[in-house]
Amino acid sequence: MVDDLPTDEAEALLNLIKFGDTTSGWEWAEEIAGVATCAFGVTDSDGRRIQGVTAELFVKYGSRPPSTHFRFTIFKKEYRVRRRVYQLDILQNGRKRRDAHGLPHEHVGQERRPGDSQWIDFRYCDALQLFCTRTNLCLAPELPDPFELVLS
């Protein structure tokens, strides 16, 4: 069970303009093929660290069945407990969805909100843009899709 921040506190935090330093880049999961994560601290517009606030980006591309999972989250650590502020969760696969939680959705504090119907077709860049817009987060440097080959 995820510990969520109260919705009003989450919305107040989401309204702040935030910046994330993604120079650490993607880390690859050793135990699960096709999974990459990127975690980083968050600063305010003056460059000061926002105490306890972190972002975690999770991307999974599966082959059996073909699937894509984007789970992008903002957390706030309080009293040694990591609490979810916001989460964008988009799972795309060919399996039949048994419940609403399998459909794209977002969590704002303790509130779960269904996603728009077009989210099911989002690519990585679309999902990341939506996450950054919803959370008022600016990333630097730009964080490319971890599974896209970039030639230099």
N, C-alpha and C positions, 0 to 999 in steps of 0.2 A: 504494500500500500504506500502510495506517495503522500508525503505530508505537504499540503498546499497552504500557501499564504492566504489569509482572508482576501476576498475579491477586491474590496475597496483599497486595501494596502497594495495589492498587486497592481491595480489600475494606476494608483499614484506613482508607483515605481516605473511603470511602463510609460508614463507621460514625460519622464525625464529624458533628455537627449543623452544618449550613451555612445561610447566608442569602445571598440574591441580590437586588440592587437593580435592578429592572426599569424604573426611571423613564425610561430612554432609549427604551423602547418598541420597536416593530417597525420594521425597515428593509425597504423594498421593493426587490427585485432589478430593475434597469433592463433587463437583457438577457433575462430570462425572466419572462413574465407568470405571475401566480398564485403567486409565491414571496415569502415573508417570512421574515426572520431576526431574532433578538434575541440579542445576546451581552453578557455582563456578568461582572464579577469576583465572587468569592465570599468571604464573611467568616465568621469563627467566631462562637461565641455571645457573645464579648466585643466584637464589632464590629471585630476586627482582620482585615485582609486575609490570606487564606490564600495565601501566596506561590506565584505561578505557576498557581493554579487558576482556571479560567474555565468558564462554561457557555455553550453555544450551542444555540439552539432554531431548528429549520428546519421550516417548514410550506409545503407545496405543494398547491394544489388545481388539478387539470387538468380540461379539458373534453373532450379527444379523446385517448384514451377517457376517460370520467369516472374520476377517480382522486384519491386523497388520500395524502399522504406526510407522516408525522411522524417527524422524526429529531432527538432531543434528546440532547445529549452533554455530558459533563463532561471537560475536558482538564486536564492538568498540564504546564506547560512546564518542561523540564529541559535545561540546557545548550543553549538556543536551539532545542530540538526540542519540538514540541507532541505529547504522548503521550495517547492515549485512556485514560481511567479507566473510564468507563461510557458506554454508548450504548443508547438505546431506539430501535428502527427498526421502524416500522409502515407498510407500503405496502399500500394498498387500491386495487385496480383490477379490471376485468373480464377482464384477460388471464390466460391459463393460466400458472401458475407452473411454470417449468422446473426449478427446484432449491429446496432448503430455504432458501437465502439470500433468496429472494423472499417468504418467509413472515415474519410478525412474529417478531422475535427481539430479544435484548439481548446486549450485549458487556460483560463484567466483566473488565477487564484483558485478558489474552490469551485468555480463555475466551469462546466463543460459546454462548449458551443459547437454545433454542427458546422462543418465546412461548406463552402459553396460547391455546387455540382462540378464546376470546371476544375477544381483542385485535383480530381482523380487523374487528370491528364497532365499535371504539372511535371516539368523537368526540374532538375536540380536548381538551375538558375531562377526559375519561377518561384519555387518553394523558398529559396534563400531570400529573394527580394520581398516576398510576402512577410517572412519572419522579421526581416530588418525593418520593414514599414510598421508592422504591428507593435514592435518593441522599441521603436525609435533608436535603433542601433546602427551605427556606421562602422563598417569593417575596413581595416587597413592592415596589410595590403589586401587586395581583392583575393577571395578564396575560391579558386576554381574547383569544379567538380573533381573529386578525388580519383574518379575512374576515367577521366578524359586524358588522353595522351597529349601532352603539350610539347611541341618541338621548339628548340631554341636555335 
